[in-house]
Amino acid sequence: MTLDTTAATVPPTPTSTGTPILALRGIRKSYGLGTPVETEVLHGIDLTLGEHEFVALTGPSGSGKSTLLNLIGLLETPTQGTLAIAGEETTALDDTGLTRLRGRAIGFVFQFHHLLPAFSALENVMMPAIIHQGIATDEATARAEELLAAVGLAGAGHKKPGELSGGMQQRVAIARALSTHPRLLLADEPTGNLDTKTADDIFSLMRRFNREQGSACLIVTHDPRLAARCDRVIELVDGRLTTV
């Protein structure tokens, strides 16, 4: 199935104020603090992403990519340094504040889509809004239907994940990630288990939303073809960032 990347449009997010969408300064992350096996995984990471930026993060296995993505996604907290999303400093936030900011400002796309098998494609796309608002509103339903149309799945909203191909499931996952108008989209090997044609379609789809919505996108990939199509490539080696 060929993806039509021009068939539908997605409402843009509000105009940027010029504040970086993502800003990391001196980020360090250690595990086993205070023990004989204390290990620092990230060593003073500085990184800034602005509106519309589409950046590839590469690096060998064990270099700290997953740790860095977890920190940016507010799933873990840094040992040292500052991390701001859309101008909001996160290192002083409690769990409630982190959860609120994560739900409002960040969208996640993973290699394995993590769709809920008991729910339809439409319900999966609506899930972040339902969790955030506590109810399935008409606005959330309309937004989910619009996004499914935008990813080429207008007629598949009633289907459950098991009835969809791998590429179609990943499109649902992208629609879900975009359902709350996130300022930052994080993608961890989103095309890693797809064939080349489907991977190209998924990548083009993410680039399209990046341009239309103005969100920043950080994509972890081992595919040099896809990395070369990003605005810039950064490499994480032994816990330190370099520009490729």
C-alpha positions, 0 to 999 in steps of 0.5 A: 500500500502506497502512502499518500502524503498529500491527501490530508492536512493536519492543523498546525500548532501555535507559532513558536516564540523562538524558545528552543523546543528542547534544550539540554545543558550539561546532562549527566546520568549515573546508575548505582549512585553511592555504590562501588559499581556507580557508573556514569553513562552520559557525560555532559550532554549539550543539545538544542532542537528548534521548531521544525528541526528533524534530527537523527541520533545514531551510535553503536549499541551501548553508547547511551542512546536509550538512556538519553531518549528516556531522559528527554522523554521524562521517563528518567531524571538526570543526575546532573544538568538541566533539561527544558522542553518548550521553555519549561525547566524539568529538573525541578518538577515532581512526578505529577508535573513530569507526567503532565508535561510529558502528556502535553508536550511529547509524542513517542513512536517506538520500533514496536508500536505498542498498540493496545490489542483490545482497542480499535485503531481509532481508540488507540489514537484517542488513548493519550487524550482519554488518559489526559482528559479522563474522557473521550471527548468529541474533539478527541474523536474528531482529531483521531479520525483526522489523523487516521485519514492523514496517515492513509487509514481513513477506513481502518479506524474500526479495525484492531491492531491484529487486523492491520499490517506492520506498516499500518500499525506503525502509522496508527502509532504515529497518529497516536503520538501526534494526537495531543499536538506535541511540541517534541516527537521522539522516535526510537528506531520507528522503521527498524522492523519494516521493509525498505519501502514501508520504512521510506513511507513512514519516514516521509510521513514523520517528516511531513508532520514535522514540517506541517506542525512545527514540532521538533523531531529526534529519531534514533536510527541505525539506517544511514539512508534515513539519517542522511535525509534528516536536517542534521545527524548527531552521534552518541559514542561512549556517552558523548555527543558528536556532530556527524 
